[in-house]
Amino acid sequence: MASTKIADILVPEIWTPFMEERTREKSALFQSGIIRTSDELTNLAQGGGNTVNMPFFQDLNGDSEVLSDTNPLTVNKITTGKDVAVKHYRGKVWGSNDLAQALSGADPMAAIAA
């Protein structure tokens, strides 16, 4: 008398539906507000040229002075500096075909678009 064993049957693979990582939306670093987009920097990046000049005021320094009704405070100047950012012309493209969608049962292009 023979009995059916595991080796005699097909065991289907069970998969959960495809999910999207959405790393940026879920990242604690992005959520903290430390990283954010800037319309000003986006506009600079989209302008002409290979670099962007970014002037800035340097930190104030020097010792404080004692207030006096006979000696005026010394007037100091503020100085400036300039950072130069290089524009990186880089890109990335994703694609999918109909067969990938048909075989996976999910829509890769919808995930790419999202």
Secondary structure, 3 states (H helix, E strand, C coil): CCCCCHHHCCCCCCCCCCCCCCHHHHCHHHHCCCCCCCHHHHHHHHCCCCEEEEEEECCCCCCCCCCCCCCCCCCCCCCEEEEEEECCCCCCCCCCCHHHHHHHCCCHHHHHHC
